[in-house]
Amino acid sequence: MSEYIIRNAKPEDAAFLADTVISAEKSGSEKLSYCTLFNLTAAQAKHNITCMFEEEIDGCEFSISSFLVVEFEGKPVAAFGGWIETMNEDETPSKLLKSNLISYTFGREALEFLKTKAAVINALVTERNPMALQLEYLYVDAGHRGKNLSALLIETLEKRALAAYPGLKKVQVQVYSNNIPAINIYKKAGFEIVSTSKSNHPEVLEFLPWNEKHVMQKTIN
């Protein structure tokens, strides 16, 4: 593993992190919710996701400081995000931070289109547990898979979180149930499925990669 370097993400990684979000969000499908739910092209969606990262709002999945990046020969080849969800009562939930970022960057027309699709996605919107490490958007470049990078990123994110919050007890990740490779990675790392949500809306697969999502969890410390 000596040729791989794990480091904190930097502002100059914003475009790579946008690609990370896009790949992870597709969950092995061709459906990118940031296109389908906002009526945007792939280029527009990537631009907006990049802009959200550039705002650097801590405490949600679009914060550069939430991410670790793996470098190989000076180039990023993998990434994973993780943040502590509202350890204190006065902290803003990540759901609201994300919503504010989207409102600021995506524009009125995109937001109005999203409102018309609320019935499609509502059943899959899962509240994040406070005082838990939330993991989101795992990506490893195809040429570097099979190198145990996913497990290494999970372990490093957990250690980073425990160093900041020694009393941390739970780690959670949300994953579409069709993403068997990711589910197996998390199970191998000690996660178990603790809840499942499903949308029976007839149009759901026109807008999302799958109609069912798991919350997986592990206990640490």
Backbone torsions as a table, in degrees:
resi	resn	phi	psi	omega
1	MET	NA	0.9	-173.3
2	SER	-64.6	-22.0	-179.3
3	GLU	-79.1	-12.3	179.2
4	TYR	-100.2	139.4	178.5
5	ILE	-122.3	125.0	174.6
6	ILE	-98.6	131.0	-179.2
7	ARG	-145.7	166.2	172.1
8	ASN	-68.9	144.4	177.3
9	ALA	-65.9	152.0	-178.9
10	LYS	-121.0	162.9	178.4
11	PRO	-53.9	-34.1	-179.7
12	GLU	-71.7	-6.5	176.8
13	ASP	-87.7	1.3	-170.8
14	ALA	-54.7	-44.1	-178.6
15	ALA	-67.2	-39.5	177.7
16	PHE	-65.7	-38.9	178.0
17	LEU	-66.3	-34.6	174.7
18	ALA	-62.3	-42.3	176.0
19	ASP	-63.8	-36.2	176.6
20	THR	-60.7	-48.0	178.7
21	VAL	-59.7	-45.5	-177.5
22	ILE	-62.1	-47.2	-179.3
23	SER	-63.9	-46.5	-178.1
24	ALA	-66.7	-41.2	-177.1
25	GLU	-65.8	-30.7	178.8
26	LYS	-67.8	-25.6	176.0
27	SER	51.7	45.5	176.9
28	GLY	79.0	5.6	179.4
29	SER	-110.2	-173.7	174.6
30	GLU	-101.1	2.5	-176.4
31	LYS	-91.8	118.8	174.6
32	LEU	-109.9	112.1	-174.3
33	SER	-60.6	-29.4	179.5
34	TYR	-72.0	-11.4	168.6
35	CYS	-94.8	-54.6	-171.2
36	THR	-67.1	-40.1	-175.4
37	LEU	-82.7	-13.2	179.7
38	PHE	-117.8	2.2	178.8
39	ASN	58.3	49.8	-177.6
40	LEU	-120.0	156.6	171.3
41	THR	-76.2	166.2	178.5
42	ALA	-60.6	-39.7	179.8
43	ALA	-65.8	-41.2	178.8
44	GLN	-65.3	-41.6	-179.9
45	ALA	-62.9	-46.0	179.6
46	LYS	-62.2	-41.1	178.4
47	HIS	-59.6	-45.7	-178.1
48	ASN	-67.0	-39.9	178.4
49	ILE	-64.0	-42.9	176.9
50	THR	-59.6	-42.8	179.3
51	CYS	-62.9	-37.7	177.7
52	MET	-62.2	-42.1	177.3
53	PHE	-62.9	-39.3	-177.3
54	GLU	-66.8	-20.2	176.2
55	GLU	-71.3	-24.9	177.5
56	GLU	51.4	68.3	175.5
57	ILE	-101.7	112.4	-177.9
58	ASP	-67.5	152.3	170.7
59	GLY	93.0	18.9	176.2
60	CYS	-152.9	178.7	-174.1
61	GLU	-75.0	-5.4	177.8
62	PHE	-111.7	34.3	174.8
63	SER	-107.7	126.1	177.5
64	ILE	-58.0	-37.7	-178.0
65	SER	-67.6	-14.1	177.1
66	SER	-77.6	-18.5	-169.0
67	PHE	-100.1	145.7	163.5
68	LEU	-105.6	147.4	178.8
69	VAL	-125.0	141.0	172.8
70	VAL	-103.8	127.6	177.8
71	GLU	-104.2	145.0	171.5
72	PHE	-135.5	120.0	-177.4
73	GLU	52.8	40.9	174.9
74	GLY	82.6	1.9	-178.1
75	LYS	-120.1	141.6	177.9
76	PRO	-70.6	132.9	-178.8
77	VAL	-127.8	-7.6	179.9
78	ALA	-158.7	157.1	178.5
79	ALA	-159.5	157.1	175.9
80	PHE	-157.0	139.2	-179.7
81	GLY	-106.1	150.2	177.0
82	GLY	-160.8	133.3	179.3
83	TRP	-142.0	158.1	176.8
84	ILE	-87.0	122.9	-178.9
85	GLU	-81.7	113.7	171.8
86	THR	36.6	72.9	175.6
87	MET	-71.9	-23.8	179.6
88	ASN	-120.8	151.5	-175.8
89	GLU	-64.3	-26.8	-177.4
90	ASP	-86.5	1.0	178.7
91	GLU	-82.0	146.4	179.4
92	THR	-81.8	129.6	178.7
93	PRO	-58.9	147.3	-178.3
94	SER	-61.0	-31.9	178.9
95	LYS	-58.1	-43.1	-179.8
96	LEU	-72.5	-39.3	177.2
97	LEU	-60.7	-43.8	178.6
98	LYS	-63.3	-44.9	179.9
99	SER	-60.2	-42.0	178.8
100	ASN	-64.8	-40.3	178.3
101	LEU	-63.5	-44.9	178.9
102	ILE	-62.2	-43.7	179.2
103	SER	-60.3	-37.2	-177.2
104	TYR	-74.3	-34.6	-170.7
105	THR	-103.3	-27.3	-170.6
106	PHE	-87.1	-23.5	177.0
107	GLY	92.6	159.0	-172.7
108	ARG	-63.2	-44.8	-176.5
109	GLU	-62.4	-42.3	179.1
110	ALA	-63.5	-40.2	-179.7
111	LEU	-69.0	-37.5	177.3
112	GLU	-64.9	-38.1	177.2
113	PHE	-64.7	-41.8	178.6
114	LEU	-57.4	-41.4	-178.7
115	LYS	-58.8	-32.8	-179.0
116	THR	-73.1	-12.6	-178.0
117	LYS	-109.4	11.9	-177.0
118	ALA	-57.9	-39.8	-178.1
119	ALA	-64.6	-25.1	-178.6
120	VAL	-72.1	-37.0	-169.3
121	ILE	-107.7	-13.5	-172.3
122	ASN	-54.5	-39.5	-175.9
123	ALA	-67.5	-17.8	-177.8
124	LEU	-101.8	0.7	178.1
125	VAL	-81.2	116.0	-175.5
126	THR	-113.4	128.9	177.9
127	GLU	-69.6	139.2	178.6
128	ARG	-87.1	138.1	-179.5
129	ASN	-73.8	132.5	174.9
130	PRO	-68.0	160.5	177.8
131	MET	58.0	37.1	177.2
132	ALA	-135.3	147.6	172.5
133	LEU	-76.7	119.4	179.5
134	GLN	-101.6	125.1	178.2
135	LEU	-103.9	143.2	-177.7
136	GLU	-155.9	140.7	171.0
137	TYR	66.5	68.7	173.3
138	LEU	-85.2	131.4	177.4
139	TYR	-144.7	133.5	171.9
140	VAL	-131.2	127.0	177.9
141	ASP	-55.6	141.1	-174.9
142	ALA	-55.3	-34.3	-178.5
143	GLY	-74.5	-5.4	-177.1
144	HIS	-124.2	13.8	177.0
145	ARG	-77.8	157.6	-176.2
146	GLY	82.1	9.4	-179.3
147	LYS	-106.1	10.1	178.7
148	ASN	68.9	21.2	-177.3
149	LEU	-68.5	-36.6	179.8
150	SER	-60.5	-48.0	179.7
151	ALA	-62.6	-38.1	-179.9
152	LEU	-66.6	-39.3	177.6
153	LEU	-65.9	-43.6	177.9
154	ILE	-58.7	-49.1	-179.1
155	GLU	-60.3	-42.3	-177.9
156	THR	-69.3	-39.6	176.9
157	LEU	-63.3	-39.5	178.4
158	GLU	-64.8	-44.3	179.9
159	LYS	-64.4	-39.9	179.4
160	ARG	-63.5	-42.6	-180.0
161	ALA	-66.5	-41.5	179.8
162	LEU	-66.6	-33.2	177.4
163	ALA	-65.6	-35.4	179.5
164	ALA	-81.3	-35.9	-177.8
165	TYR	-133.9	86.5	-175.9
166	PRO	-59.6	-20.9	-179.7
167	GLY	-88.2	5.6	-177.9
168	LEU	-60.8	136.0	-176.2
169	LYS	-118.7	-28.4	-171.1
170	LYS	-126.2	145.5	171.1
171	VAL	-125.7	133.7	-178.9
172	GLN	-131.4	152.2	175.6
173	VAL	-146.4	143.6	176.6
174	GLN	-105.9	136.8	-175.7
175	VAL	-148.7	137.1	174.5
176	TYR	-64.7	141.6	-173.8
177	SER	-70.0	-14.2	176.5
178	ASN	-81.9	-10.0	-176.3
179	ASN	-88.2	70.7	-174.9
180	ILE	-61.3	-41.9	178.5
181	PRO	-57.6	-42.9	179.2
182	ALA	-66.7	-42.9	179.2
183	ILE	-58.8	-41.6	179.1
184	ASN	-65.8	-37.7	176.6
185	ILE	-60.3	-46.3	-178.2
186	TYR	-68.2	-40.1	177.8
187	LYS	-61.2	-40.9	179.0
188	LYS	-63.8	-29.2	179.6
189	ALA	-85.9	2.4	175.3
190	GLY	103.4	6.9	179.3
191	PHE	-84.0	151.2	173.8
192	GLU	-128.9	150.0	175.4
193	ILE	-73.0	123.9	-178.4
194	VAL	-112.4	-17.9	175.3
195	SER	-160.1	157.4	179.9
196	THR	-139.2	134.3	174.8
197	SER	-118.1	149.1	-176.0
198	LYS	-142.7	140.2	174.6
199	SER	-106.9	128.4	176.1
200	ASN	-102.1	13.0	179.2
201	HIS	-63.6	133.9	-175.5
202	PRO	-64.1	-17.1	-177.5
203	GLU	-103.9	4.1	-169.6
204	VAL	-59.0	-39.8	-177.0
205	LEU	-76.5	-3.6	171.6
206	GLU	-81.5	-17.2	-173.8
207	PHE	-121.7	-24.1	-176.9
208	LEU	-126.3	157.7	-179.0
209	PRO	-63.8	-29.8	-177.3
210	TRP	-158.1	166.4	-175.5
211	ASN	-103.1	9.8	-177.8
212	GLU	-141.7	139.4	-177.4
213	LYS	-136.9	137.6	176.4
214	HIS	-101.2	148.6	160.2
215	VAL	-103.3	122.4	178.0
216	MET	-109.9	145.7	-172.6
217	GLN	-143.3	149.5	170.3
218	LYS	-137.6	154.5	176.9
219	THR	-101.3	134.8	179.7
220	ILE	-126.1	169.8	174.3
221	ASN	63.2	NA	NA
